[in-house]
Amino acid sequence: MIKIYFSLLFIVVALLVVFLPKNASANPLPPSTVDIDAMYNQQNISAPNKVPPVTPSLMFVKVLFLTMILELLAALVFVSRVKVSKKILVYVFLANIITLPIVWFLFPLISLPFGISIVISEIFAVLFESYFIYFFGKQIISYQQSLKLSLLNNLVSLFIGGFLLMYMFDRFFV
């Protein structure tokens, strides 16, 4: 089982190396979106009533916070329904701390269409997090349960978090 995960990790790294463009930047936004850093630099923020726009770094911190809230709430519901120890929530938290920066900063560097990059990064997150949770919580949770938990968490954060990002950006992130 461990060989399978290392093989998947090797494939992901190989994809990054093969498809990584020479002039890659760590901008997690697709090329068709507004460059937030450019907006930040162009806008005069010295006026007392103006709020500076969100930079990618600040946006990442807020997305990390939002992801943690959503996934820990989903995991809490799962844990209470399946009747496993709440200690699993610590492993969910740690797995997110590891995977979110990889998904946010590494996967956009792959020169693939945005939608395909999202699908690949979510598959990576589900597989990595499920194995991470199982590896550290073997006595508490089965691998099948950890896979279900990780899938639930990532679906919740992808769809609900995505909705909040797309439709409530101005209110939530500024």
SULVENLIN-V801337 format. One record per residue. RES is the residue in one letter. D_FIRST is the distance of its C-alpha to the first C-alpha in whole Angstrom. Layout:
BEGIN
res = (RES	RES)
d_first = (D_FIRST	D_FIRST)
END
This chain:
BEGIN
res = (M	I	K	I	Y	F	S	L	L	F	I	V	V	A	L	L	V	V	F	L	P	K	N	A	S	A	N	P	L	P	P	S	T	V	D	I	D	A	M	Y	N	Q	Q	N	I	S	A	P	N	K	V	P	P	V	T	P	S	L	M	F	V	K	V	L	F	L	T	M	I	L	E	L	L	A	A	L	V	F	V	S	R	V	K	V	S	K	K	I	L	V	Y	V	F	L	A	N	I	I	T	L	P	I	V	W	F	L	F	P	L	I	S	L	P	F	G	I	S	I	V	I	S	E	I	F	A	V	L	F	E	S	Y	F	I	Y	F	F	G	K	Q	I	I	S	Y	Q	Q	S	L	K	L	S	L	L	N	N	L	V	S	L	F	I	G	G	F	L	L	M	Y	M	F	D	R	F	F	V)
d_first = (0	4	5	5	7	9	10	11	13	14	16	17	19	20	21	23	25	26	27	29	32	34	36	33	34	32	34	31	34	35	38	40	40	42	42	42	43	46	47	47	49	51	52	55	53	56	58	58	57	54	50	48	45	42	40	37	36	37	36	32	33	35	32	29	32	32	28	28	30	29	25	26	29	26	24	27	28	24	24	28	27	24	26	23	24	25	24	21	23	23	19	20	23	21	18	21	23	20	20	23	25	22	23	27	27	25	24	28	28	27	30	29	31	30	29	26	25	25	23	20	21	20	17	16	17	15	12	12	14	12	9	12	14	12	11	15	16	14	17	18	16	13	11	13	16	14	13	17	18	17	18	22	22	22	24	27	27	27	29	32	31	32	35	36	36	38	40	41	41	44	44	41	40	44)
END
